[in-house]
């Protein structure tokens, strides 16, 4: 039986193997993803983002367990910082959620950002497609942190949950980073700490300054994930938002934007590869460096010449 068919049937070893091939940008992974693409688009995609220390992994762990209680299968893609030595993920959410490892209805994969400015590498999107095609009903994408470079989670998830926590001292700073625009639900975790109500009020104030998202007013929930408090309400609200997207038709608009963004990214990557190959093959750039250093040429003209040459070819 071929790898694609094994993935369709939910074979965990095959899923892990194909995700690894996608991370390594193996040609066979692209071929497999082409075959699997008609089987995608069925899973509910949930993004979990927030500053380090906000308890995202614990929250994700409890979310998965609550969804499993409801009979749902769950895939988790946990984005960790990339090791500069191996290129792999270094925090290891699979260790933090190790008690879920034996549950056949759960598949957890830690992945590195691999230098992606948006925090989500191309391999992340490929992993989501693979889990989707293999039949997981919910896929949770937990990002490494939050900030200007992390907001592309909104291009990936159907529902984005922004996690805050009292006591970090930079609650408003997170809001300044454009997070108010991406959150469909806001969670104040570790709500038993002093200052939790102040964080709720700050988020509410900032939300009141922004128009509702496509007719949806993001709720603000308080959780204590370590004690499993507020998790049922969070899952209920996530499902309510996902149902709203379906009923309003907004899910179609979001997925069109996602596909458009993905196509643009793929075109840019393919074009970048072609440029790099062309420059290396003709040693063109090396010939121009001395001219630029001597001010006989400038980088802008060189770029124009390279682009024009590639387009003509």
Protein Blocks (a to p, Z undefined) as FASTA:
>chain_A
ZZklmmmnopaklmmmmmmmmmnopaklmmmmmmmmmmgokaccddddddehklmmmmmm
mmmmmmmmnopacdddddddddfklopafklpmlmmmmmmmpmkbccddddfklpanlpa
fklmmmmmmmmmnopabdcdddfbdcjklmmmmmmmmbdcddddehklpmmmmmmnopmm
mpmbdcdehklbghklmmmmmmmmmmmmpcceehiacddddddfknogoklmmmmmmmmm
mmmmmmnommmmmmmmmmmmmmmmmmmmmmmmmmmmmmmmnommmmmmmmmmnopacfkl
mmmmmmmmmmmZZ
